């Protein structure tokens, strides 16, 4: 079970206590300017520390640049998703991509 877009909308710290979570997802809004905005950096590093202390996997959404990826790796982010890996794909396109990746292994 994952808590999507943590830190935005209606998510709150109270939910973390009561929902049996496995993954805490950091919203893209905090990732966009993470390299240049100290406030975004503070929020992301705090969410990473919170997730780790609760024994959760932490995933960053919307990672688009090598700089963002480097910052997240340096600060212990477990997983990422975003355009740096691939654009959103339909199921059929994903199957084709997976076939090509497996063939090249």
FENJONOR-V918302 format. One record per residue. N is the residue number from 0. OMEGA is omega in radians with two decimals (NA if undefined). BURIAL is # if it has 16 or more other ideal C-beta (glycine too) atoms within 10 Angstrom, else .. Layout:
BEGIN
N|OMEGA|BURIAL  N|OMEGA|BURIAL
END
This chain:
BEGIN
0|3.11|.  1|3.06|.  2|-3.05|#  3|3.04|.  4|-3.10|.  5|3.12|#  6|3.11|#  7|3.09|.  8|-3.04|.  9|3.12|.  10|3.14|#  11|3.11|.  12|-3.14|.  13|-3.14|.  14|-3.11|.  15|-3.13|#  16|-2.95|.  17|-3.11|.  18|3.12|.  19|-3.04|.  20|2.97|#  21|-3.03|.  22|3.04|#  23|-3.07|#  24|3.11|#  25|-3.09|#  26|3.12|#  27|-3.12|#  28|3.12|.  29|-3.10|#  30|-3.04|#  31|-3.06|#  32|-3.04|.  33|-3.09|#  34|-3.04|.  35|-3.05|.  36|-3.13|.  37|3.12|.  38|3.06|.  39|3.10|#  40|-3.14|#  41|3.14|.  42|-3.09|#  43|-3.13|#  44|3.09|#  45|3.11|.  46|3.08|#  47|3.14|#  48|3.12|.  49|3.13|.  50|3.14|#  51|-3.10|.  52|3.09|.  53|3.13|.  54|-3.12|.  55|2.94|#  56|3.12|.  57|-3.11|#  58|3.09|#  59|3.13|#  60|2.98|#  61|3.13|#  62|-3.04|#  63|-3.04|.  64|3.08|.  65|-3.14|.  66|3.08|.  67|3.14|#  68|-3.14|#  69|3.13|.  70|-3.11|#  71|3.09|#  72|-3.11|.  73|-3.09|.  74|2.97|.  75|3.09|.  76|-3.06|#  77|-3.04|.  78|3.07|.  79|2.92|#  80|3.13|.  81|-3.07|#  82|3.12|.  83|3.09|.  84|-3.14|.  85|3.02|.  86|3.05|.  87|-3.08|.  88|2.98|.  89|3.13|.  90|-3.13|.  91|3.12|.  92|3.10|.  93|3.12|.  94|3.14|.  95|3.12|.  96|3.13|.  97|3.10|.  98|-3.14|.  99|-3.14|.  100|-3.11|.  101|3.13|.  102|-3.09|.  103|-3.12|.  104|NA|.
END
